[in-house]
């Protein structure tokens, strides 16, 4: 019998498994397909800065608690797995682009009040810092503490570290039911049989509601499609992440460039569209005109799990003694994975949590 069953093998599920295994718990992770092939793989890997003392909302508090964990988390995974996840403090440039940031002054004020290091840029300062920026862009601000990682490499590192720590991995193993005794979930059922555990954690991303229906629960969580385009050049003219509203350019050290992202509420559709791809490429070439010379490599889409209010569901599920949930991180799953793993470990080990969890209660969007 295992200590913990985790249903879902994306960045959230595997991070929790790794955190628990480091405490000596026996953990099994199940996924309906190969691990980390959904939103965890599809994202761009941005890690924006946050300041805990200035955080005034639940979302900012969670981000601020997660951000300082990343350097040590990345180094530890590298030492355990031999895989470098590409963690890099690359800096970030936010620019005023009319269609993305119509309320630029409010947007800038929000960042200034966030307590992070920030340098405002008028047109002259912007040209000095970023001479590659298109002429339509006339103002912005620079975040020296923006970082990034390479999502696929991070997933490789997590998987290898989990194996080294003795986590039992069950890819291609959908959950077909649960074993229950009154208010306890005593095990999960797969086509191969029953795996019993003292605790069960639902970390299935956008597929979490489908999993929970097998326990008679309805969860308000929907998939939001996001398309990303990959370009490449022999040498990119910039190293900093560039953002405008919800769209971004993320340069890699090997000359590749990720452009994201669209947002559409269209169910579990992961098909790219000509309009979506063309719009992202046009956006990139407007911000950085030299990208007209870049090579198109490919495009893909992922499904972000969005909760009823955009905040993740974290903690015990009402009506159950030993069922927890960690899902609904929306656009922040990768960034919040270290603190999510830590918080779930603290709950299971009956320790004080680093962040108050009332705002993330599973009761917000769940009914039976």
Order of alpha helices (4+ residues) and beta strands (2+ residues): beta-alpha-beta-alpha-beta-alpha-alpha-beta-beta-alpha-beta-alpha-beta-beta-alpha-beta-beta-beta-beta-alpha-beta-beta-beta-beta-beta-alpha-beta-beta-beta-alpha-beta
